[in-house]
Amino acid sequence: IGYYLGKVAQEKAVRSASIPATIIRATQFQSYIPVLIDQHTVDGKVLAPRTFIQPVELDEVIELLAEAVTTLEPGSAVEIAGPDRFYHDDLFRSTLAARGDDREVVTVDGQAPLDAMVPRGAYRTGTVRYPIAGIPTV
């Protein structure tokens, strides 16, 4: 929770500064999912919440950053997410299986709302799908 409180404080600081800025909020990068899995591993098991995740391709975020610098209205905030929404545990299981990793994924009850990690309002949708087929979407 501290990480997200820090993000809120950063946005407040940016908005109160005299320098024009555009805020870009992106969901988790697709390329970071294996690292995220490792971070959720305890005693050889991957502990995964049954919450939504909607990973976005990093190149699409970079394109949005370039657009923000050149054409977006300063003071605005734009969110971007990948085209598919998954449950964390399903995504982790499928990613591990595709990599030939036999770690067990254990679904854990989280204290976060189901949609805490995905956009709730209007957002841009990336077009690059997560590179592993067959993961159930929600």
The first five atom37 places (N, CA, C, CB, O) and aatype in JSON, in Angstrom:
{
  "aatype": [9, 7, 18, 18, 10, 7, 11, 19, 0, 5, 6, 11, 0, 19, 1, 15, 0, 15, 9, 14, 0, 16, 9, 9, 1, 0, 16, 5, 13, 5, 15, 18, 9, 14, 19, 10, 9, 3, 5, 8, 16, 19, 3, 7, 11, 19, 10, 0, 14, 1, 16, 13, 9, 5, 14, 19, 6, 10, 3, 6, 19, 9, 6, 10, 10, 0, 6, 0, 19, 16, 16, 10, 6, 14, 7, 15, 0, 19, 6, 9, 0, 7, 14, 3, 1, 13, 18, 8, 3, 3, 10, 13, 1, 15, 16, 10, 0, 0, 1, 7, 3, 3, 1, 6, 19, 19, 16, 19, 3, 7, 5, 0, 14, 10, 3, 0, 12, 19, 14, 1, 7, 0, 18, 1, 16, 7, 16, 19, 1, 18, 14, 9, 0, 7, 9, 14, 16, 19],
  "atom_mask": [
    [1, 1, 1, 1, 1],
    [1, 1, 1, 0, 1],
    [1, 1, 1, 1, 1],
    [1, 1, 1, 1, 1],
    [1, 1, 1, 1, 1],
    [1, 1, 1, 0, 1],
    [1, 1, 1, 1, 1],
    [1, 1, 1, 1, 1],
    [1, 1, 1, 1, 1],
    [1, 1, 1, 1, 1],
    [1, 1, 1, 1, 1],
    [1, 1, 1, 1, 1],
    [1, 1, 1, 1, 1],
    [1, 1, 1, 1, 1],
    [1, 1, 1, 1, 1],
    [1, 1, 1, 1, 1],
    [1, 1, 1, 1, 1],
    [1, 1, 1, 1, 1],
    [1, 1, 1, 1, 1],
    [1, 1, 1, 1, 1],
    [1, 1, 1, 1, 1],
    [1, 1, 1, 1, 1],
    [1, 1, 1, 1, 1],
    [1, 1, 1, 1, 1],
    [1, 1, 1, 1, 1],
    [1, 1, 1, 1, 1],
    [1, 1, 1, 1, 1],
    [1, 1, 1, 1, 1],
    [1, 1, 1, 1, 1],
    [1, 1, 1, 1, 1],
    [1, 1, 1, 1, 1],
    [1, 1, 1, 1, 1],
    [1, 1, 1, 1, 1],
    [1, 1, 1, 1, 1],
    [1, 1, 1, 1, 1],
    [1, 1, 1, 1, 1],
    [1, 1, 1, 1, 1],
    [1, 1, 1, 1, 1],
    [1, 1, 1, 1, 1],
    [1, 1, 1, 1, 1],
    [1, 1, 1, 1, 1],
    [1, 1, 1, 1, 1],
    [1, 1, 1, 1, 1],
    [1, 1, 1, 0, 1],
    [1, 1, 1, 1, 1],
    [1, 1, 1, 1, 1],
    [1, 1, 1, 1, 1],
    [1, 1, 1, 1, 1],
    [1, 1, 1, 1, 1],
    [1, 1, 1, 1, 1],
    [1, 1, 1, 1, 1],
    [1, 1, 1, 1, 1],
    [1, 1, 1, 1, 1],
    [1, 1, 1, 1, 1],
    [1, 1, 1, 1, 1],
    [1, 1, 1, 1, 1],
    [1, 1, 1, 1, 1],
    [1, 1, 1, 1, 1],
    [1, 1, 1, 1, 1],
    [1, 1, 1, 1, 1],
    [1, 1, 1, 1, 1],
    [1, 1, 1, 1, 1],
    [1, 1, 1, 1, 1],
    [1, 1, 1, 1, 1],
    [1, 1, 1, 1, 1],
    [1, 1, 1, 1, 1],
    [1, 1, 1, 1, 1],
    [1, 1, 1, 1, 1],
    [1, 1, 1, 1, 1],
    [1, 1, 1, 1, 1],
    [1, 1, 1, 1, 1],
    [1, 1, 1, 1, 1],
    [1, 1, 1, 1, 1],
    [1, 1, 1, 1, 1],
    [1, 1, 1, 0, 1],
    [1, 1, 1, 1, 1],
    [1, 1, 1, 1, 1],
    [1, 1, 1, 1, 1],
    [1, 1, 1, 1, 1],
    [1, 1, 1, 1, 1],
    [1, 1, 1, 1, 1],
    [1, 1, 1, 0, 1],
    [1, 1, 1, 1, 1],
    [1, 1, 1, 1, 1],
    [1, 1, 1, 1, 1],
    [1, 1, 1, 1, 1],
    [1, 1, 1, 1, 1],
    [1, 1, 1, 1, 1],
    [1, 1, 1, 1, 1],
    [1, 1, 1, 1, 1],
    [1, 1, 1, 1, 1],
    [1, 1, 1, 1, 1],
    [1, 1, 1, 1, 1],
    [1, 1, 1, 1, 1],
    [1, 1, 1, 1, 1],
    [1, 1, 1, 1, 1],
    [1, 1, 1, 1, 1],
    [1, 1, 1, 1, 1],
    [1, 1, 1, 1, 1],
    [1, 1, 1, 0, 1],
    [1, 1, 1, 1, 1],
    [1, 1, 1, 1, 1],
    [1, 1, 1, 1, 1],
    [1, 1, 1, 1, 1],
    [1, 1, 1, 1, 1],
    [1, 1, 1, 1, 1],
    [1, 1, 1, 1, 1],
    [1, 1, 1, 1, 1],
    [1, 1, 1, 1, 1],
    [1, 1, 1, 0, 1],
    [1, 1, 1, 1, 1],
    [1, 1, 1, 1, 1],
    [1, 1, 1, 1, 1],
    [1, 1, 1, 1, 1],
    [1, 1, 1, 1, 1],
    [1, 1, 1, 1, 1],
    [1, 1, 1, 1, 1],
    [1, 1, 1, 1, 1],
    [1, 1, 1, 1, 1],
    [1, 1, 1, 1, 1],
    [1, 1, 1, 0, 1],
    [1, 1, 1, 1, 1],
    [1, 1, 1, 1, 1],
    [1, 1, 1, 1, 1],
    [1, 1, 1, 1, 1],
    [1, 1, 1, 0, 1],
    [1, 1, 1, 1, 1],
    [1, 1, 1, 1, 1],
    [1, 1, 1, 1, 1],
    [1, 1, 1, 1, 1],
    [1, 1, 1, 1, 1],
    [1, 1, 1, 1, 1],
    [1, 1, 1, 1, 1],
    [1, 1, 1, 0, 1],
    [1, 1, 1, 1, 1],
    [1, 1, 1, 1, 1],
    [1, 1, 1, 1, 1],
    [1, 1, 1, 1, 1]
  ],
  "atom_positions": [
    [[0.84, -1.19, 0.0], [0.0, 0.0, 0.0], [0.88, 1.25, 0.0], [-0.95, 0.0, 1.22], [0.52, 2.26, -0.61]],
    [[2.02, 1.18, 0.68], [2.91, 2.33, 0.73], [3.34, 2.81, -0.64], [0.0, 0.0, 0.0], [3.46, 4.01, -0.88]],
    [[3.59, 1.86, -1.54], [3.99, 2.21, -2.91], [2.93, 3.09, -3.57], [4.23, 0.93, -3.74], [3.25, 4.1, -4.2]],
    [[1.68, 2.7, -3.42], [0.59, 3.42, -4.08], [0.31, 4.77, -3.41], [-0.67, 2.58, -4.08], [-0.06, 5.73, -4.09]],
    [[0.49, 4.84, -2.12], [0.38, 6.14, -1.44], [1.47, 7.08, -1.95], [0.48, 5.97, 0.1], [1.25, 8.27, -2.12]],
    [[2.65, 6.51, -2.19], [3.74, 7.3, -2.76], [3.41, 7.81, -4.15], [0.0, 0.0, 0.0], [3.72, 8.95, -4.48]],
    [[2.76, 6.98, -4.97], [2.36, 7.4, -6.31], [1.36, 8.55, -6.25], [1.76, 6.22, -7.08], [1.44, 9.49, -7.04]],
    [[0.42, 8.48, -5.32], [-0.56, 9.56, -5.14], [0.16, 10.84, -4.74], [-1.63, 9.17, -4.08], [-0.15, 11.92, -5.26]],
    [[1.1, 10.75, -3.82], [1.86, 11.93, -3.39], [2.67, 12.51, -4.55], [2.8, 11.56, -2.22], [2.76, 13.73, -4.68]],
    [[3.24, 11.66, -5.38], [4.0, 12.14, -6.55], [3.09, 12.9, -7.51], [4.67, 10.96, -7.27], [3.46, 13.96, -8.01]],
    [[1.91, 12.35, -7.76], [0.98, 13.04, -8.66], [0.56, 14.38, -8.1], [-0.25, 12.17, -8.93], [0.46, 15.36, -8.84]],
    [[0.31, 14.45, -6.81], [-0.06, 15.73, -6.18], [1.07, 16.74, -6.33], [-0.4, 15.53, -4.7], [0.82, 17.91, -6.61]],
    [[2.29, 16.29, -6.14], [3.45, 17.18, -6.27], [3.57, 17.69, -7.7], [4.74, 16.46, -5.84], [3.84, 18.88, -7.91]],
    [[3.39, 16.82, -8.67], [3.48, 17.22, -10.07], [2.38, 18.22, -10.41], [3.38, 15.99, -11.0], [2.64, 19.22, -11.08]],
    [[1.17, 17.96, -9.96], [0.05, 18.85, -10.27], [0.2, 20.23, -9.62], [-1.26, 18.21, -9.82], [-0.27, 21.23, -10.17]],
    [[0.85, 20.28, -8.47], [1.0, 21.56, -7.77], [2.23, 22.34, -8.23], [1.07, 21.33, -6.28], [2.4, 23.5, -7.84]],
    [[3.07, 21.74, -9.04], [4.28, 22.42, -9.53], [3.91, 23.42, -10.61], [5.31, 21.39, -10.07], [2.85, 23.32, -11.24]],
    [[4.78, 24.38, -10.82], [4.52, 25.4, -11.84], [4.93, 24.95, -13.24], [5.24, 26.69, -11.48], [4.72, 25.68, -14.21]],
    [[5.51, 23.78, -13.35], [5.94, 23.26, -14.65], [4.8, 22.44, -15.26], [7.23, 22.39, -14.5], [4.27, 21.55, -14.6]],
    [[4.41, 22.73, -16.51], [3.34, 21.96, -17.14], [3.74, 20.48, -17.27], [2.99, 22.55, -18.53], [4.86, 20.17, -17.65]],
    [[2.82, 19.61, -16.96], [3.11, 18.18, -17.02], [1.85, 17.4, -17.36], [3.71, 17.68, -15.69], [0.74, 17.84, -17.08]],
    [[2.05, 16.26, -17.96], [0.98, 15.31, -18.23], [1.3, 14.04, -17.47], [0.81, 15.04, -19.77], [2.44, 13.57, -17.51]],
    [[0.33, 13.48, -16.81], [0.53, 12.26, -16.03], [0.1, 11.06, -16.86], [-0.25, 12.31, -14.68], [-1.01, 11.03, -17.41]],
    [[0.98, 10.08, -16.96], [0.68, 8.84, -17.65], [0.61, 7.73, -16.6], [1.75, 8.52, -18.76], [1.56, 7.53, -15.84]],
    [[-0.5, 7.03, -16.58], [-0.64, 5.87, -15.68], [-0.75, 4.62, -16.55], [-1.9, 6.02, -14.73], [-1.63, 4.53, -17.4]],
    [[0.15, 3.68, -16.32], [0.15, 2.44, -17.1], [-0.02, 1.25, -16.17], [1.45, 2.31, -17.92], [0.47, 1.24, -15.04]],
    [[-0.72, 0.25, -16.66], [-0.8, -1.0, -15.92], [0.55, -1.71, -16.01], [-1.96, -1.91, -16.46], [1.48, -1.2, -16.64]],
    [[0.66, -2.85, -15.39], [1.92, -3.59, -15.36], [2.4, -3.89, -16.77], [1.76, -4.89, -14.56], [1.6, -4.23, -17.65]],
    [[3.7, -3.77, -17.0], [4.27, -4.08, -18.31], [4.28, -5.59, -18.52], [5.71, -3.49, -18.45], [4.57, -6.35, -17.6]],
    [[3.98, -6.01, -19.74], [3.98, -7.44, -20.05], [5.34, -8.08, -19.76], [3.61, -7.66, -21.52], [5.41, -9.19, -19.23]],
    [[6.4, -7.38, -20.1], [7.75, -7.94, -19.92], [8.13, -8.1, -18.45], [8.76, -7.06, -20.61], [9.11, -8.77, -18.15]],
    [[7.38, -7.49, -17.55], [7.69, -7.55, -16.13], [6.98, -8.71, -15.42], [7.3, -6.24, -15.47], [7.27, -8.98, -14.25]],
    [[6.09, -9.4, -16.1], [5.32, -10.47, -15.46], [6.23, -11.55, -14.85], [4.37, -11.11, -16.47], [5.98, -11.96, -13.72]],
    [[7.28, -12.03, -15.54], [8.15, -13.03, -14.9], [8.8, -12.52, -13.61], [9.23, -13.46, -15.87], [8.97, -13.28, -12.66]],
    [[9.18, -11.26, -13.58], [9.75, -10.67, -12.36], [8.69, -10.63, -11.26], [10.3, -9.25, -12.64], [8.98, -10.94, -10.11]],
    [[7.49, -10.25, -11.63], [6.39, -10.2, -10.67], [6.12, -11.59, -10.08], [5.11, -9.66, -11.35], [5.87, -11.73, -8.88]],
    [[6.19, -12.6, -10.92], [6.01, -13.98, -10.44], [7.1, -14.31, -9.42], [6.05, -14.98, -11.63], [6.81, -14.87, -8.36]],
    [[8.34, -13.97, -9.74], [9.44, -14.24, -8.8], [9.24, -13.5, -7.48], [10.78, -13.83, -9.43], [9.53, -14.03, -6.42]],
    [[8.73, -12.27, -7.56], [8.5, -11.5, -6.34], [7.39, -12.1, -5.48], [8.15, -10.06, -6.7], [7.35, -11.88, -4.27]],
    [[6.5, -12.84, -6.1], [5.39, -13.47, -5.37], [5.71, -14.9, -4.92], [4.14, -13.49, -6.25], [4.85, -15.6, -4.38]],
    [[6.95, -15.33, -5.14], [7.34, -16.69, -4.78], [7.85, -16.74, -3.34], [8.42, -17.21, -5.74], [8.75, -16.0, -2.95]],
    [[7.25, -17.64, -2.57], [7.64, -17.86, -1.17], [7.79, -19.37, -0.98], [6.58, -17.25, -0.17], [6.86, -20.13, -1.22]],
    [[8.96, -19.78, -0.54], [9.22, -21.21, -0.31], [8.88, -22.06, -1.52], [8.43, -21.71, 0.9], [8.32, -23.15, -1.39]],
    [[9.2, -21.56, -2.7], [9.0, -22.32, -3.94], [7.6, -22.29, -4.5], [0.0, 0.0, 0.0], [7.35, -22.89, -5.55]],
    [[6.68, -21.62, -3.83], [5.31, -21.52, -4.33], [5.01, -20.07, -4.68], [4.29, -22.04, -3.27], [5.46, -19.14, -4.01]],
    [[4.25, -19.89, -5.74], [3.88, -18.55, -6.19], [2.52, -18.21, -5.57], [3.82, -18.46, -7.75], [1.52, -18.86, -5.85]],
    [[2.51, -17.19, -4.73], [1.28, -16.75, -4.08], [0.65, -15.66, -4.93], [1.55, -16.24, -2.62], [1.24, -14.59, -5.11]],
    [[-0.52, -15.92, -5.45], [-1.15, -15.0, -6.39], [-2.56, -14.63, -5.94], [-1.19, -15.61, -7.8], [-3.35, -15.51, -5.59]],
    [[-2.87, -13.34, -5.94], [-4.22, -12.94, -5.58], [-5.2, -13.22, -6.72], [-4.25, -11.45, -5.21], [-4.8, -13.32, -7.88]],
    [[-6.44, -13.34, -6.38], [-7.49, -13.5, -7.4], [-8.04, -12.11, -7.7], [-8.65, -14.49, -6.91], [-9.22, -11.82, -7.48]],
    [[-7.15, -11.26, -8.2], [-7.51, -9.9, -8.59], [-7.15, -9.73, -10.06], [-6.79, -8.83, -7.7], [-6.4, -10.52, -10.63]],
    [[-7.7, -8.69, -10.66], [-7.46, -8.44, -12.08], [-6.07, -7.88, -12.33], [-8.51, -7.48, -12.62], [-5.49, -7.18, -11.5]],
    [[-5.54, -8.22, -13.51], [-4.32, -7.62, -14.03], [-4.53, -7.46, -15.53], [-3.04, -8.5, -13.7], [-5.13, -8.32, -16.17]],
    [[-4.04, -6.37, -16.09], [-4.27, -6.07, -17.5], [-2.97, -5.56, -18.11], [-5.42, -5.01, -17.67], [-2.84, -4.37, -18.4]],
    [[-1.99, -6.46, -18.31], [-0.65, -6.03, -18.71], [-0.61, -5.37, -20.08], [0.28, -7.21, -18.69], [-1.29, -5.77, -21.02]],
    [[0.22, -4.35, -20.16], [0.37, -3.56, -21.38], [1.79, -3.73, -21.92], [0.06, -2.05, -21.12], [2.74, -3.92, -21.15]],
    [[1.93, -3.67, -23.22], [3.24, -3.77, -23.86], [4.0, -2.46, -23.65], [3.09, -4.08, -25.39], [3.46, -1.37, -23.87]],
    [[5.24, -2.55, -23.22], [6.06, -1.38, -22.9], [6.17, -0.42, -24.08], [7.45, -1.82, -22.47], [6.11, 0.8, -23.88]],
    [[6.34, -0.92, -25.29], [6.47, -0.03, -26.45], [5.24, 0.86, -26.63], [6.69, -0.86, -27.72], [5.36, 1.99, -27.1]],
    [[4.07, 0.36, -26.27], [2.86, 1.18, -26.38], [2.85, 2.3, -25.35], [1.61, 0.3, -26.23], [2.33, 3.38, -25.61]],
    [[3.42, 2.05, -24.19], [3.53, 3.1, -23.17], [4.54, 4.15, -23.64], [3.97, 2.5, -21.8], [4.32, 5.35, -23.46]],
    [[5.63, 3.71, -24.23], [6.63, 4.65, -24.76], [6.02, 5.54, -25.83], [7.85, 3.88, -25.33], [6.27, 6.74, -25.87]],
    [[5.21, 4.95, -26.71], [4.53, 5.75, -27.74], [3.61, 6.8, -27.11], [3.72, 4.83, -28.68], [3.55, 7.93, -27.58]],
    [[2.92, 6.42, -26.06], [2.03, 7.37, -25.37], [2.85, 8.48, -24.7], [1.17, 6.64, -24.33], [2.42, 9.63, -24.68]],
    [[4.0, 8.14, -24.15], [4.87, 9.16, -23.56], [5.31, 10.17, -24.62], [6.1, 8.51, -22.89], [5.32, 11.38, -24.37]],
    [[5.68, 9.68, -25.79], [6.08, 10.57, -26.88], [4.92, 11.47, -27.28], [6.58, 9.77, -28.1], [5.11, 12.66, -27.54]],
    [[3.73, 10.91, -27.34], [2.54, 11.7, -27.66], [2.28, 12.76, -26.59], [1.31, 10.79, -27.82], [1.91, 13.89, -26.9]],
    [[2.49, 12.39, -25.34], [2.26, 13.33, -24.24], [3.18, 14.53, -24.37], [2.49, 12.64, -22.89], [2.77, 15.66, -24.1]],
    [[4.4, 14.3, -24.76], [5.37, 15.39, -24.9], [5.0, 16.31, -26.06], [6.78, 14.82, -25.1], [5.22, 17.51, -25.98]],
    [[4.45, 15.75, -27.12], [4.23, 16.54, -28.32], [2.81, 17.07, -28.51], [4.58, 15.73, -29.5], [2.63, 18.14, -29.09]],
    [[1.79, 16.34, -28.03], [0.44, 16.77, -28.38], [-0.59, 16.78, -27.26], [-0.06, 15.9, -29.43], [-1.61, 17.46, -27.39]],
    [[-0.36, 16.08, -26.18], [-1.39, 16.04, -25.13], [-1.41, 17.33, -24.33], [-1.16, 14.85, -24.2], [-0.39, 18.01, -24.18]],
    [[-2.58, 17.65, -23.83], [-2.78, 18.86, -23.03], [-2.04, 18.75, -21.7], [-4.28, 19.11, -22.8], [-2.28, 17.81, -20.94]],
    [[-1.14, 19.71, -21.4], [-0.5, 19.69, -20.07], [-1.56, 19.77, -18.97], [0.5, 20.87, -19.94], [-2.56, 20.46, -19.09]],
    [[-1.31, 19.04, -17.9], [-2.25, 19.01, -16.8], [-3.22, 17.85, -16.87], [0.0, 0.0, 0.0], [-3.98, 17.6, -15.94]],
    [[-3.2, 17.15, -17.99], [-4.11, 16.01, -18.13], [-3.47, 14.74, -17.56], [-4.5, 15.81, -19.6], [-2.27, 14.7, -17.3]],
    [[-4.29, 13.74, -17.39], [-3.82, 12.42, -16.97], [-4.41, 11.39, -17.92], [-4.22, 12.11, -15.47], [-5.6, 11.43, -18.22]],
    [[-3.58, 10.49, -18.39], [-4.01, 9.47, -19.34], [-3.61, 8.11, -18.79], [-3.39, 9.71, -20.76], [-2.49, 7.92, -18.31]],
    [[-4.53, 7.16, -18.86], [-4.24, 5.8, -18.43], [-4.18, 4.89, -19.66], [-5.31, 5.28, -17.42], [-4.9, 5.1, -20.63]],
    [[-3.31, 3.89, -19.59], [-3.2, 2.91, -20.66], [-3.1, 1.52, -20.05], [-1.98, 3.2, -21.58], [-2.43, 1.32, -19.04]],
    [[-3.79, 0.58, -20.68], [-3.78, -0.81, -20.22], [-3.76, -1.72, -21.45], [-5.01, -1.12, -19.31], [-4.12, -1.3, -22.55]],
    [[-3.35, -2.94, -21.23], [-3.35, -3.92, -22.32], [-4.77, -4.27, -22.74], [0.0, 0.0, 0.0], [-5.73, -3.91, -22.07]],
    [[-4.89, -4.98, -23.86], [-6.22, -5.29, -24.39], [-6.96, -6.39, -23.64], [-6.09, -5.67, -25.81], [-8.17, -6.54, -23.8]],
    [[-6.24, -7.17, -22.84], [-6.87, -8.31, -22.17], [-6.74, -8.2, -20.66], [-6.27, -9.62, -22.65], [-5.69, -7.83, -20.13]],
    [[-7.81, -8.54, -19.98], [-7.83, -8.53, -18.51], [-7.87, -9.98, -18.03], [-9.06, -7.71, -17.96], [-8.7, -10.78, -18.47]],
    [[-6.95, -10.3, -17.12], [-6.84, -11.65, -16.57], [-6.94, -11.59, -15.05], [-5.5, -12.31, -17.0], [-6.89, -10.52, -14.45]],
    [[-7.1, -12.76, -14.45], [-6.85, -12.89, -13.02], [-5.36, -13.14, -12.84], [-7.72, -14.04, -12.38], [-4.74, -13.84, -13.64]],
    [[-4.78, -12.56, -11.79], [-3.35, -12.78, -11.52], [-2.99, -14.26, -11.52], [-2.97, -12.16, -10.17], [-2.03, -14.67, -12.18]],
    [[-3.75, -15.06, -10.79], [-3.36, -16.47, -10.65], [-3.4, -17.21, -11.98], [-4.28, -17.17, -9.64], [-2.53, -18.03, -12.25]],
    [[-4.39, -16.95, -12.82], [-4.45, -17.58, -14.14], [-3.26, -17.15, -15.0], [-5.77, -17.22, -14.85], [-2.64, -17.98, -15.67]],
    [[-2.95, -15.87, -14.98], [-1.83, -15.35, -15.77], [-0.52, -15.98, -15.3], [-1.75, -13.81, -15.67], [0.3, -16.39, -16.11]],
    [[-0.33, -16.05, -13.99], [0.9, -16.63, -13.45], [1.02, -18.11, -13.84], [0.94, -16.47, -11.92], [2.08, -18.55, -14.27]],
    [[-0.05, -18.88, -13.69], [-0.01, -20.31, -14.03], [0.34, -20.51, -15.51], [-1.37, -20.97, -13.72], [1.19, -21.33, -15.84]],
    [[-0.31, -19.77, -16.37], [-0.09, -19.92, -17.81], [1.32, -19.5, -18.2], [-1.11, -19.11, -18.6], [1.95, -20.13, -19.04]],
    [[1.81, -18.43, -17.6], [3.17, -17.97, -17.9], [4.19, -19.0, -17.45], [3.44, -16.61, -17.21], [5.13, -19.3, -18.18]],
    [[4.02, -19.53, -16.26], [4.95, -20.55, -15.76], [4.91, -21.8, -16.65], [4.61, -20.93, -14.31], [5.96, -22.35, -16.98]],
    [[3.72, -22.24, -17.02], [3.6, -23.43, -17.87], [4.29, -23.22, -19.21], [2.12, -23.79, -18.09], [4.98, -24.11, -19.71]],
    [[4.1, -22.05, -19.81], [4.71, -21.75, -21.1], [6.24, -21.72, -21.02], [4.19, -20.42, -21.63], [6.92, -21.97, -22.0]],
    [[6.76, -21.4, -19.84], [8.21, -21.34, -19.64], [8.78, -22.66, -19.14], [8.55, -20.23, -18.66], [9.99, -22.78, -18.93]],
    [[7.91, -23.67, -18.96], [8.37, -24.95, -18.46], [8.75, -24.92, -16.98], [0.0, 0.0, 0.0], [9.56, -25.72, -16.52]],
    [[8.18, -23.99, -16.26], [8.46, -23.81, -14.83], [7.36, -24.52, -14.05], [8.54, -22.28, -14.45], [6.18, -24.23, -14.23]],
    [[7.75, -25.44, -13.18], [6.75, -26.24, -12.48], [6.36, -25.71, -11.1], [7.25, -27.63, -12.33], [5.77, -26.43, -10.3]],
    [[6.68, -24.45, -10.83], [6.26, -23.9, -9.54], [4.73, -23.92, -9.43], [6.8, -22.46, -9.36], [4.02, -23.64, -10.39]],
    [[4.28, -24.24, -8.25], [2.84, -24.25, -7.98], [2.37, -22.82, -7.71], [2.51, -25.17, -6.78], [3.03, -22.06, -7.01]],
    [[1.22, -22.48, -8.27], [0.59, -21.19, -8.0], [-0.53, -21.42, -7.0], [0.05, -20.52, -9.32], [-1.44, -22.22, -7.23]],
    [[-0.45, -20.72, -5.89], [-1.46, -20.83, -4.84], [-2.27, -19.53, -4.83], [-0.8, -21.09, -3.44], [-1.72, -18.45, -4.65]],
    [[-3.56, -19.65, -5.03], [-4.42, -18.47, -5.0], [-4.65, -18.07, -3.55], [-5.78, -18.74, -5.73], [-5.08, -18.88, -2.72]],
    [[-4.37, -16.82, -3.26], [-4.52, -16.31, -1.9], [-5.56, -15.2, -1.88], [-3.17, -15.79, -1.34], [-5.75, -14.48, -2.86]],
    [[-6.23, -15.09, -0.77], [-7.18, -13.99, -0.59], [-6.4, -12.72, -0.36], [-8.16, -14.27, 0.59], [-5.53, -12.65, 0.51]],
    [[-6.71, -11.72, -1.14], [-6.06, -10.43, -0.95], [-6.99, -9.46, -0.25], [0.0, 0.0, 0.0], [-8.19, -9.68, -0.16]],
    [[-6.4, -8.41, 0.24], [-7.21, -7.38, 0.88], [-7.56, -6.27, -0.1], [-6.47, -6.81, 2.08], [-8.35, -5.38, 0.22]],
    [[-6.97, -6.33, -1.28], [-7.23, -5.3, -2.28], [-8.53, -5.61, -3.02], [-6.05, -5.18, -3.27], [-8.89, -6.78, -3.18]],
    [[-9.23, -4.58, -3.47], [-10.41, -4.82, -4.3], [-10.03, -5.55, -5.59], [-11.11, -3.48, -4.64], [-8.9, -5.46, -6.05]],
    [[-10.97, -6.27, -6.15], [-10.75, -7.05, -7.36], [-10.13, -6.22, -8.48], [-12.06, -7.65, -7.84], [-9.28, -6.71, -9.22]],
    [[-10.55, -4.96, -8.6], [-10.1, -4.1, -9.69], [-9.05, -3.07, -9.27], [-11.28, -3.39, -10.3], [-8.9, -2.04, -9.93]],
    [[-8.34, -3.32, -8.2], [-7.38, -2.34, -7.68], [-6.22, -2.08, -8.63], [-6.84, -2.8, -6.35], [-5.63, -1.0, -8.59]],
    [[-5.88, -3.03, -9.48], [-4.69, -2.92, -10.33], [-5.01, -2.64, -11.8], [-3.88, -4.17, -10.23], [-4.13, -2.74, -12.65]],
    [[-6.25, -2.29, -12.09], [-6.64, -2.0, -13.47], [-7.38, -0.67, -13.51], [-7.52, -3.15, -14.06], [-7.9, -0.23, -12.49]],
    [[-7.43, -0.04, -14.68], [-8.15, 1.23, -14.76], [-9.63, 1.04, -14.45], [-7.99, 1.85, -16.15], [-10.23, 0.03, -14.79]],
    [[-10.19, 2.04, -13.79], [-11.62, 1.98, -13.46], [-12.45, 2.93, -14.33], [-11.83, 2.33, -11.98], [-13.65, 2.73, -14.51]],
    [[-11.81, 3.93, -14.86], [-12.5, 4.9, -15.7], [-12.08, 4.73, -17.14], [0.0, 0.0, 0.0], [-11.73, 3.64, -17.59]],
    [[-12.12, 5.83, -17.87], [-11.71, 5.82, -19.27], [-10.2, 5.59, -19.36], [-12.1, 7.15, -19.98], [-9.43, 6.11, -18.55]],
    [[-9.79, 4.81, -20.35], [-8.37, 4.56, -20.56], [-8.12, 4.16, -22.0], [-7.86, 3.46, -19.6], [-9.04, 3.74, -22.72]],
    [[-6.88, 4.29, -22.41], [-6.49, 3.82, -23.73], [-6.2, 2.33, -23.65], [-5.26, 4.6, -24.26], [-5.65, 1.83, -22.67]],
    [[-6.59, 1.65, -24.69], [-6.36, 0.21, -24.73], [-5.25, -0.09, -25.72], [-7.65, -0.54, -25.11], [-5.34, 0.26, -26.9]],
    [[-4.19, -0.73, -25.23], [-3.13, -1.17, -26.12], [-3.65, -2.25, -27.06], [0.0, 0.0, 0.0], [-4.73, -2.79, -26.86]],
    [[-2.87, -2.54, -28.07], [-3.29, -3.53, -29.06], [-2.49, -4.82, -29.0], [-3.19, -2.95, -30.44], [-2.89, -5.84, -29.57]],
    [[-1.35, -4.79, -28.32], [-0.47, -5.96, -28.28], [-0.95, -6.91, -27.18], [1.01, -5.55, -28.04], [-0.98, -6.55, -26.0]],
    [[-1.31, -8.1, -27.58], [-1.8, -9.09, -26.63], [-0.64, -9.76, -25.9], [-2.65, -10.15, -27.36], [0.47, -9.83, -26.4]],
    [[-0.94, -10.23, -24.69], [0.07, -10.96, -23.92], [0.49, -12.17, -24.75], [-0.49, -11.4, -22.5], [-0.36, -12.85, -25.32]],
    [[1.8, -12.46, -24.81], [2.3, -13.43, -25.8], [2.04, -14.91, -25.5], [3.74, -13.24, -25.94], [2.65, -15.77, -26.13]],
    [[1.17, -15.21, -24.57], [0.84, -16.61, -24.28], [-0.65, -16.8, -24.53], [1.22, -17.01, -22.79], [-1.48, -16.13, -23.92]],
    [[-0.98, -17.7, -25.42], [-2.38, -17.93, -25.79], [-3.08, -18.83, -24.78], [-2.48, -18.55, -27.19], [-2.43, -19.59, -24.05]],
    [[-4.39, -18.73, -24.74], [-5.2, -19.65, -23.96], [-5.47, -19.26, -22.53], [0.0, 0.0, 0.0], [-6.08, -20.03, -21.79]],
    [[-5.03, -18.09, -22.1], [-5.29, -17.66, -20.73], [-6.72, -17.14, -20.69], [-4.26, -16.56, -20.26], [-7.09, -16.3, -21.51]],
    [[-7.54, -17.61, -19.75], [-8.91, -17.1, -19.67], [-8.92, -15.6, -19.38], [-9.69, -17.85, -18.58], [-8.19, -15.12, -18.51]],
    [[-9.74, -14.86, -20.11], [-9.88, -13.43, -19.86], [-11.15, -13.18, -19.06], [-9.9, -12.63, -21.19], [-12.06, -14.01, -19.04]],
    [[-11.19, -12.02, -18.41], [-12.37, -11.65, -17.63], [-12.86, -10.28, -18.06], [-12.05, -11.64, -16.13], [-13.85, -9.79, -17.52]]
  ]
}
